[in-house]
Amino acid sequence: MTSAHLIPSHAARPADDPIFALNREASARKAKGESIINATVGALLDDEGKLAVLPTAARAVREVPEGDWAAYAPIAGSPDFLAAVMDDLLGTEADMRACAVGAATPGGTGALRHAIANFLEPGQELLTTGFFWGPYQTLCDEADRKVKTFPMFAGGTANATTDAGRQAMRVDVEAMDRALGELVSKQGRALVFLNDPCHNPTGYSMRKEEWRAVVECLVSHGKRAPVTLLVDTAYFAYNPHDPRAFLAELRPLLGHVGLSFAWSASKTFTHYGLRVGAIVACVPDEAARKATEAAFSYSCRGTWSNCNRGGLTAVTKLLRDDAMRAASDTERDALKALLGARVRAFNAATEGRNLAYPRYEGGFFVTVFTDDAQGRAAKMREEGVFVVPQKGAVRVALCSVAERDVPRLVDALAR
């Protein structure tokens, strides 16, 4: 009888996120003394299984005055915070920075929410890759929007069992072009989410030539209707190469395609529970820029009202104080080295094991392709190894697996 008060479309929603449920099961079994490898946790752990925290970021949080923790933040976030985020994200791109506006959000998730709500009408579809972070779907469900996908990799995944095959893999821009064309014709507008670099869940990072092809596709369709690209940069700080190098390839979008970013402090500063993020949009036209800024602020007021002022203060200091920023960068480099060692161990252990996965150079996750994700994940759980089953693959969170445990993890994947 209770569910009768819920609207029908909400009455059968799942009570728990499946990843959190798997993590809870793994933790419970470990607490009983089992030898468990938990490759479900989407946070960077050290080799002893403890949350890896940047000491300087923790100090910045401790040093926030109590008044900042207690007071409301401005609805769209403090101007100092927004300027610091835009400088951090777009400091190498003067034209993008000059026309950037934004709003503070509770983590990168809030930025994704604002993009869906402001760039798509109710009932319309978001376009993203076939492998994507599950909450994209949840966010669309909550906003009365839908998700449409295109096959992520050209030619499929059959050749992804060797290093040569992985190096040859490319994002399927032709499939993206077809899907985008269908949406533009159907909706009269389109919003595209691309999570890069260090894509969740595959670990894939696009090369410059792939970005160029994507940009050409977007500009072509942008001539027919309003098209917006949102780049989800959640993991970009852990790219082993220059994390901002791809931005140069986006320059042709300005004035032709809407360009937005979801920025998150969660991974960058290892404070996932602080819930600090931002949506940033690059809008060359002044009137459109003011309207975009107002729309973001209105959305803030209509959802979470405002963000955590103490968190905004701490992150602003980490971005603006030269000494703290340098110290954080050094500490993060150490974590990137820790993660890099696991990535190399994984790539070495998979040689000759007939495991198909994309080119993987860095990032929290990698995806191993399989036709029976649920079955494979269930068998692995019997061995005490936990991964996340998804459509056509299992997601492996190397961010939470000690380097010494990688061989056992790969053995379980290969069986």
C-alpha positions as CSV (number, residue, x, y, z in Angstrom):
1,M,0.0,0.0,0.0
2,T,2.9,2.4,0.7
3,S,4.1,2.3,-2.9
4,A,0.7,3.5,-4.0
5,H,1.7,7.0,-2.9
6,L,4.7,6.9,-5.2
7,I,4.3,7.8,-8.8
8,P,4.3,4.6,-10.9
9,S,7.6,5.4,-12.7
10,H,9.4,5.6,-9.3
11,A,7.7,2.7,-7.5
12,A,10.1,-0.1,-8.6
13,R,13.4,1.7,-8.4
14,P,16.4,-0.2,-6.9
15,A,17.1,0.5,-3.2
16,D,20.9,0.4,-3.6
17,D,23.6,1.2,-6.1
18,P,24.9,-2.2,-7.4
19,I,28.6,-1.1,-7.0
20,F,28.0,-0.1,-3.4
21,A,26.2,-3.4,-2.8
22,L,29.2,-5.4,-4.2
23,N,31.6,-3.4,-2.1
24,R,29.5,-4.1,1.0
25,E,29.5,-7.8,0.3
26,A,33.3,-7.8,-0.2
27,S,33.9,-5.9,3.0
28,A,31.7,-8.2,5.0
29,R,33.4,-11.4,3.7
30,K,36.8,-9.8,4.4
31,A,35.8,-8.9,7.9
32,K,35.0,-12.6,8.5
33,G,38.6,-13.5,7.6
34,E,38.4,-14.4,3.9
35,S,41.2,-13.4,1.5
36,I,39.4,-10.9,-0.6
37,I,40.5,-8.8,-3.6
38,N,38.0,-5.9,-3.9
39,A,38.3,-4.4,-7.3
40,T,35.0,-2.5,-7.1
41,V,36.0,0.5,-5.0
42,G,36.1,3.7,-7.1
43,A,38.6,5.4,-4.8
44,L,42.4,5.2,-4.8
45,L,43.6,3.0,-1.9
46,D,47.2,2.4,-0.8
47,D,48.7,-1.0,-0.9
48,E,47.4,-1.7,2.7
49,G,43.9,-1.0,1.6
50,K,43.6,2.4,3.2
51,L,42.2,5.4,1.5
52,A,45.0,7.4,-0.1
53,V,44.7,11.0,1.0
54,L,46.8,14.0,-0.1
55,P,48.3,15.3,3.2
56,T,48.2,18.9,1.9
57,A,44.6,18.6,1.0
58,A,43.7,17.3,4.4
59,R,45.6,20.2,6.0
60,A,43.7,22.7,3.8
61,V,40.4,21.2,5.0
62,R,41.6,21.4,8.7
63,E,42.6,25.1,8.3
64,V,39.3,26.3,7.0
65,P,37.9,28.8,9.6
66,E,34.8,27.5,11.5
67,G,32.8,30.4,10.2
68,D,33.3,29.2,6.6
69,W,32.0,25.7,7.6
70,A,28.9,27.2,9.2
71,A,28.0,29.9,6.7
72,Y,26.0,29.5,3.5
73,A,28.0,29.7,0.2
74,P,26.8,31.9,-2.7
75,I,24.2,30.0,-4.7
76,A,26.5,29.4,-7.7
77,G,29.6,29.2,-5.6
78,S,32.1,31.8,-4.5
79,P,33.7,33.9,-7.3
80,D,37.2,33.0,-6.1
81,F,36.5,29.3,-6.3
82,L,35.0,29.5,-9.8
83,A,37.9,31.6,-11.0
84,A,40.4,29.2,-9.5
85,V,38.7,26.2,-11.1
86,M,38.5,27.9,-14.5
87,D,42.2,28.8,-14.3
88,D,43.1,25.3,-13.3
89,L,41.1,23.7,-16.1
90,L,41.6,26.2,-18.9
91,G,44.8,28.0,-18.0
92,T,46.5,26.8,-21.2
93,E,43.6,28.0,-23.4
94,A,43.2,31.7,-23.3
95,D,40.2,31.9,-25.6
96,M,38.3,29.3,-23.7
97,R,39.2,30.9,-20.3
98,A,38.1,34.3,-21.5
99,C,34.5,33.2,-22.2
100,A,34.1,30.7,-19.4
101,V,31.3,30.8,-16.9
102,G,30.3,28.2,-14.3
103,A,28.7,27.1,-11.1
104,A,29.9,25.1,-8.1
105,T,28.3,21.7,-7.8
106,P,28.4,18.8,-5.3
107,G,31.1,16.9,-7.1
108,G,31.3,16.3,-10.8
109,T,27.9,14.5,-10.6
110,G,26.2,17.8,-10.0
111,A,27.9,19.2,-13.1
112,L,26.5,16.4,-15.1
113,R,23.1,16.9,-13.7
114,H,23.1,20.6,-14.6
115,A,24.2,19.8,-18.2
116,I,21.3,17.3,-18.6
117,A,18.8,19.7,-17.2
118,N,19.9,22.8,-19.2
119,F,20.9,21.4,-22.6
120,L,18.2,18.9,-23.1
121,E,14.4,19.1,-23.0
122,P,12.4,16.6,-20.9
123,G,12.1,13.3,-22.8
124,Q,15.1,13.9,-25.0
125,E,18.2,11.7,-25.2
126,L,21.8,12.2,-24.0
127,L,24.4,10.6,-26.3
128,T,27.5,8.9,-24.9
129,T,29.7,5.9,-25.5
130,G,28.5,2.3,-25.2
131,F,30.6,1.8,-22.1
132,F,29.7,4.6,-19.6
133,W,29.5,5.4,-15.9
134,G,26.2,4.0,-14.7
135,P,25.0,7.1,-12.9
136,Y,24.6,8.8,-16.3
137,Q,21.5,6.7,-16.7
138,T,20.4,7.4,-13.1
139,L,20.8,11.2,-13.7
140,C,18.8,11.0,-16.9
141,D,16.0,8.9,-15.2
142,E,15.8,11.5,-12.4
143,A,15.6,14.4,-14.9
144,D,13.1,12.6,-17.3
145,R,15.7,12.3,-20.0
146,K,17.1,9.2,-21.7
147,V,20.4,7.8,-22.7
148,K,21.4,6.8,-26.2
149,T,24.8,5.1,-26.9
150,F,27.0,4.4,-29.9
151,P,29.6,1.6,-30.0
152,M,32.7,2.9,-28.4
153,F,35.3,1.2,-30.4
154,A,35.6,0.9,-34.2
155,G,35.8,-2.7,-35.4
156,G,34.6,-4.0,-32.0
157,T,36.8,-5.6,-29.4
158,A,37.9,-8.9,-31.0
159,N,41.5,-7.8,-31.5
160,A,41.9,-6.4,-28.0
161,T,43.7,-9.5,-26.7
162,T,47.2,-8.3,-27.8
163,D,49.1,-5.1,-27.2
164,A,49.2,-4.5,-31.0
165,G,45.5,-4.9,-31.2
166,R,44.9,-2.5,-28.3
167,Q,47.2,0.1,-29.8
168,A,45.2,0.0,-33.0
169,M,41.9,0.6,-31.2
170,R,40.1,3.8,-32.0
171,V,36.9,5.5,-30.8
172,D,34.2,4.8,-33.4
173,V,33.6,8.3,-34.7
174,E,31.6,7.0,-37.6
175,A,29.1,5.4,-35.2
176,M,29.0,8.6,-33.2
177,D,28.3,10.6,-36.4
178,R,25.4,8.3,-37.3
179,A,23.9,8.5,-33.8
180,L,24.4,12.2,-33.5
181,G,22.7,12.7,-36.9
182,E,19.7,10.7,-35.8
183,L,19.4,12.7,-32.6
184,V,19.7,16.1,-34.3
185,S,17.0,15.1,-36.8
186,K,14.8,13.7,-34.1
187,Q,15.3,16.3,-31.3
188,G,16.6,19.4,-33.0
189,R,19.4,19.5,-30.5
190,A,22.0,17.2,-28.9
191,L,24.1,16.8,-25.8
192,V,27.1,14.5,-25.9
193,F,29.0,13.3,-22.8
194,L,32.6,12.1,-23.3
195,N,34.6,11.1,-20.3
196,D,38.3,11.6,-21.2
197,P,41.1,11.2,-20.4
198,C,41.1,8.0,-18.2
199,H,37.6,7.0,-19.2
200,N,35.4,5.3,-16.6
201,P,34.9,2.3,-16.9
202,T,37.4,1.4,-19.7
203,G,40.5,3.3,-18.7
204,Y,40.8,4.4,-22.3
205,S,42.3,7.8,-23.2
206,M,41.7,9.3,-26.7
207,R,44.7,10.3,-28.8
208,K,44.8,13.8,-30.4
209,E,43.8,12.5,-33.8
210,E,40.7,10.9,-32.3
211,W,39.8,14.2,-30.7
212,R,40.2,15.9,-34.0
213,A,37.8,13.5,-35.7
214,V,35.3,13.9,-32.8
215,V,35.5,17.7,-33.2
216,E,35.0,17.6,-36.9
217,C,31.9,15.4,-36.4
218,L,30.5,17.8,-33.7
219,V,31.1,20.9,-35.8
220,S,29.4,19.3,-38.8
221,H,26.2,18.6,-36.9
222,G,26.4,21.9,-35.0
223,K,25.6,23.6,-38.4
224,R,22.2,21.9,-38.3
225,A,21.1,22.4,-34.7
226,P,22.4,23.3,-31.2
227,V,25.0,20.6,-30.2
228,T,26.7,20.6,-26.9
229,L,29.8,18.6,-25.8
230,L,30.4,18.0,-22.1
231,V,33.8,16.6,-21.3
232,D,33.7,14.7,-18.0
233,T,37.2,15.3,-16.6
234,A,36.7,13.4,-13.3
235,Y,40.0,11.4,-13.7
236,F,42.0,13.7,-15.9
237,A,44.5,14.5,-13.1
238,Y,45.7,10.9,-13.2
239,N,46.5,10.8,-16.9
240,P,50.2,9.8,-17.1
241,H,50.6,12.3,-19.9
242,D,49.8,16.0,-20.0
243,P,46.1,16.0,-18.8
244,R,45.3,19.2,-20.6
245,A,46.9,18.5,-24.0
246,F,43.6,17.5,-25.5
247,L,42.1,20.9,-24.9
248,A,44.0,22.4,-27.9
249,E,42.0,20.0,-30.1
250,L,38.7,21.6,-28.9
251,R,39.5,25.1,-30.1
252,P,37.4,24.7,-33.3
253,L,34.3,24.1,-31.2
254,L,34.2,27.7,-29.9
255,G,31.3,29.6,-31.5
256,H,30.1,26.5,-33.3
257,V,29.3,23.9,-30.7
258,G,28.5,24.3,-27.0
259,L,31.5,23.3,-24.9
260,S,31.2,22.4,-21.2
261,F,33.2,20.6,-18.6
262,A,32.4,18.7,-15.5
263,W,35.3,19.4,-13.0
264,S,35.7,17.5,-9.7
265,A,37.9,17.9,-6.7
266,S,37.0,14.4,-5.5
267,K,39.8,12.5,-7.2
268,T,42.1,15.4,-7.9
269,F,42.4,16.2,-4.2
270,T,41.4,12.7,-2.8
271,H,38.5,14.2,-0.8
272,Y,35.5,12.3,-2.3
273,G,33.1,13.1,0.6
274,L,33.8,16.8,0.5
275,R,31.5,17.0,-2.6
276,V,33.2,19.8,-4.4
277,G,32.9,20.2,-8.2
278,A,31.9,22.6,-10.9
279,I,30.3,22.9,-14.3
280,V,32.2,25.2,-16.6
281,A,30.9,26.4,-20.0
282,C,32.8,28.3,-22.7
283,V,30.3,30.7,-24.4
284,P,31.8,33.3,-26.7
285,D,28.6,35.3,-27.2
286,E,28.1,37.7,-24.3
287,A,24.3,37.5,-24.1
288,A,24.4,33.7,-24.3
289,R,27.1,33.6,-21.7
290,K,25.0,35.6,-19.2
291,A,22.0,33.4,-19.9
292,T,24.0,30.3,-19.3
293,E,25.5,31.6,-16.1
294,A,22.0,32.5,-14.9
295,A,20.6,29.1,-15.9
296,F,23.2,27.3,-13.9
297,S,22.6,29.5,-10.8
298,Y,18.9,28.9,-11.1
299,S,19.4,25.2,-11.3
300,C,21.6,25.3,-8.2
301,R,18.9,27.0,-6.2
302,G,16.3,24.6,-7.5
303,T,18.2,21.5,-6.5
304,W,20.8,21.6,-3.7
305,S,20.4,25.4,-3.0
306,N,24.2,25.9,-2.5
307,C,27.3,23.9,-2.0
308,N,29.6,23.3,1.0
309,R,31.3,26.7,1.7
310,G,34.1,25.1,3.8
311,G,34.9,22.7,1.0
312,L,34.9,25.6,-1.6
313,T,37.3,27.5,0.7
314,A,39.7,24.6,1.1
315,V,39.8,23.8,-2.6
316,T,40.2,27.4,-3.6
317,K,43.3,27.6,-1.3
318,L,44.7,24.4,-2.8
319,L,44.4,25.9,-6.3
320,R,45.5,29.4,-5.4
321,D,48.2,29.1,-2.8
322,D,51.4,28.4,-4.7
323,A,53.1,26.4,-2.0
324,M,50.0,24.2,-1.3
325,R,49.4,23.7,-4.9
326,A,53.0,22.6,-5.5
327,A,52.9,20.3,-2.5
328,S,49.6,18.7,-3.7
329,D,51.0,18.2,-7.1
330,T,54.0,16.4,-5.7
331,E,51.9,14.2,-3.4
332,R,49.5,13.4,-6.4
333,D,52.5,12.4,-8.5
334,A,53.4,9.8,-5.9
335,L,49.9,8.4,-6.1
336,K,50.1,8.4,-9.9
337,A,53.3,6.4,-9.6
338,L,51.5,4.0,-7.3
339,L,48.7,3.6,-9.7
340,G,51.1,3.4,-12.7
341,A,52.9,0.5,-11.1
342,R,49.6,-1.4,-10.9
343,V,48.7,-0.5,-14.5
344,R,52.1,-1.9,-15.7
345,A,51.7,-5.0,-13.5
346,F,48.2,-5.6,-15.0
347,N,49.5,-5.2,-18.6
348,A,52.4,-7.5,-17.9
349,A,50.2,-10.2,-16.2
350,T,47.7,-10.3,-19.0
351,E,50.2,-11.1,-21.7
352,G,49.2,-14.4,-23.4
353,R,46.1,-14.8,-21.3
354,N,43.6,-14.0,-24.0
355,L,42.0,-11.2,-22.1
356,A,40.4,-8.5,-24.2
357,Y,40.6,-4.9,-23.0
358,P,41.4,-1.5,-24.5
359,R,44.6,0.4,-24.5
360,Y,45.3,1.1,-20.8
361,E,48.0,3.6,-19.7
362,G,46.5,5.1,-16.6
363,G,43.4,5.9,-14.6
364,F,41.4,4.2,-11.9
365,F,39.7,1.6,-14.0
366,V,40.0,-0.9,-16.8
367,T,37.3,-2.9,-18.6
368,V,37.8,-6.5,-19.6
369,F,35.4,-7.4,-22.4
370,T,33.2,-10.6,-22.0
371,D,30.0,-11.9,-23.4
372,D,28.9,-13.1,-20.0
373,A,29.7,-10.4,-17.5
374,Q,27.3,-11.5,-14.8
375,G,28.5,-15.1,-15.0
376,R,32.2,-14.2,-15.0
377,A,31.8,-11.8,-12.1
378,A,29.8,-14.4,-10.1
379,K,32.5,-17.0,-10.6
380,M,35.2,-14.6,-9.6
381,R,33.3,-13.7,-6.4
382,E,33.4,-17.5,-5.5
383,E,37.2,-17.1,-5.6
384,G,37.0,-14.0,-3.4
385,V,37.7,-11.6,-6.3
386,F,35.2,-8.8,-6.8
387,V,34.7,-6.8,-10.0
388,V,31.7,-4.9,-11.4
389,P,29.7,-6.6,-14.2
390,Q,28.4,-4.3,-16.9
391,K,26.9,-4.9,-20.3
392,G,29.5,-6.7,-22.4
393,A,32.3,-6.3,-19.8
394,V,33.5,-6.3,-16.2
395,R,35.0,-3.2,-14.7
396,V,38.2,-3.7,-12.7
397,A,39.1,-0.9,-10.3
398,L,42.9,-1.2,-10.1
399,C,42.8,2.0,-8.0
400,S,41.8,-0.2,-5.1
401,V,44.0,-3.3,-5.8
402,A,47.5,-3.6,-4.4
403,E,50.2,-4.3,-6.9
404,R,51.0,-7.6,-5.2
405,D,47.4,-8.8,-5.8
406,V,47.4,-8.1,-9.5
407,P,48.5,-11.6,-10.6
408,R,45.8,-13.3,-8.6
409,L,43.2,-10.8,-10.0
410,V,44.3,-11.6,-13.6
411,D,44.3,-15.3,-12.9
412,A,40.6,-15.0,-11.8
413,L,39.8,-12.9,-14.8
414,A,41.4,-15.4,-17.2
415,R,39.7,-18.5,-15.8
